[in-house]
Amino acid sequence: NAGVMQNPRHLVRRRGQEARLRCSPMKGHSHVYWYRQLPEEGLKFMVYLQKENIIDESGMPKERFSAEFPKEGPSILRIQQVVRGDSAAYFCASSSMEQANSYEQYFGPGTRLTVT
Amino acid sequence: AQSVTQLGSHVSVSEGALVLLRCNYSSSVPPYLFWYVQYPNQGLQLLLKYTSAATLVKGINGFEAEFKKSETSFHLTKPSAHMSDAAEYFCAVSGAGGFKTIFGAGTRLFVKA
């Protein structure tokens, strides 16, 4: 049973470009969470999605950031017009409905975004 | 509202010595508490979790944590450190609704030979 998959593992973008980060949850999981980790800091919640629905996006910056989790395919975190401050590790986690009720999440290996 | 404070951004112990990583939480509701470990360039791995059952929680790799409501603490311990325990450890709290998990800033554990 494969774990949570994220790709790419490393992404380099120039300022002003778009970054697309992908997350495939564990098999059978319908809940996806995105977190951002800045250097020397803990993880900060960004958004929580279920299939085709954004449940909680209270941690998402108001501009340039968006997330989706379509009926088919991976969840996508999209950052438009990236700036140097967006450089961070972005982690995806997933859970089943039962696990979500006890706040249990399984994390992917992360995508490390570098903006030059 | 919920928050987590991890005391000490860096902890250094000798191999074979006791490991103690401190975590204090704040929560307006009964909390779910977690410890995660992160190895370099990897994701987070769940070590253990407290969900209002036994106050002493045993996890993987010989780690355990004790929930103390009166002290609002959930410290992580291991009797004897191993070199492979060197990593970053995160305490986290959930339960205030919205399926959101709040993470502490992390404690980096160094193990000396």
Interface residues (C-beta under 8 A of the other chain):
Chain A: V4 H31 Y33 Y35 E40 E41 G42 L43 K44 F45 Y48 I55 D56 S58 G59 F91 A93 A100 S102 Y103 E104 Q105 Y106 F107 G108 P109 G110 R112
Chain B: S9 Y32 F34 Y36 N41 Q42 G43 L44 Q45 L46 K49 T51 F90 S94 G95 G98 F99 K100 T101 I102 F103 G104 A105 G106
